[in-house]
Amino acid sequence: MTTTILDLSGLKCPLPALKTRKALGGIAPGDRLEVRCTDPLALIDIPHLVNEMGYRLENTGRDGERSVFLIEKPADPA
């Protein structure tokens, strides 16, 4: 299992969600993507995107000014 870090600090809506969608398409099933954002709307957009794509949001947290999302791409997406 590999974790890729995607730092989207400074980007505003809708770019964090769009770049997260693109990055999720590029990782292998079973791997994880850690997304770091400063946009407050990402707290709504990223979980919604993950749910819509059928992936799993393992963790949501804070690192200073950034929201951090840990997303797993399942072996068999819904």
N, C-alpha and C positions, 0 to 999 in steps of 0.2 A: 504494500500500500504506500503510495507516494502522496505527499501533500505539497501542492503548489501554492505559493503566496502571490496574491494579486493586490497591489497597493493602489487604490483609487482615490487617495487623499487629494482634496482640492477640486475634484470633479463634482459638478452639480447635476441634478436630475435632468434628463433621464440617463445620462452617461454611465453611472455606476451599474444600473440594471442591464443596460445594453452590453457593456463590456463583460459583465458577469455571465450573461447568457452565452456570449461568444466563447469565453474561456471554458465554460462547462462543456461546450461541444468539443473542445480540444483535449480533454483529459480522458483517460481510460476508465472503463467500468471498475468500480472498487476503489478508485483513487479519490482524494479529497482536494477541495479548493478552499483556501483561507482568503477571504475577501476583507480588506480593510478600507473603510470609507469615512469621510468627514461630513458628508451630506446627511442632514437629519432625516430626509425623506427615505433614505436607504433602509431605515428601521421598518418601514412599511413595504417598500418596493422589493427588497431582496427576499424576505420570507415569502412574499406573494409569488415571486418568480420561481423560487425553489419548489413551492407547492404545485404551481402550475405545470412545471416540467416533470414532476413526479420524482424529484430527488429528495434527499433527506437533509434537513438542517440539524446538524449534530449539536451545535452550540452557538449562542449569541452572547457577546460580551463587550466590554469597553477596554480600550488601551489608551489612556489619556483622553485626547479629543476624538479619537477614532472609535467607530463601531467595528467590531470584528465578528465575522460570520464564518463558521466552519461547515462546509457543505460536502456531503458524500454523494458521489455518482453511483447509483446502485448498478449491480450486475445486469439487472433486467428492469430498465426504467418503465414506468407506467405510461 
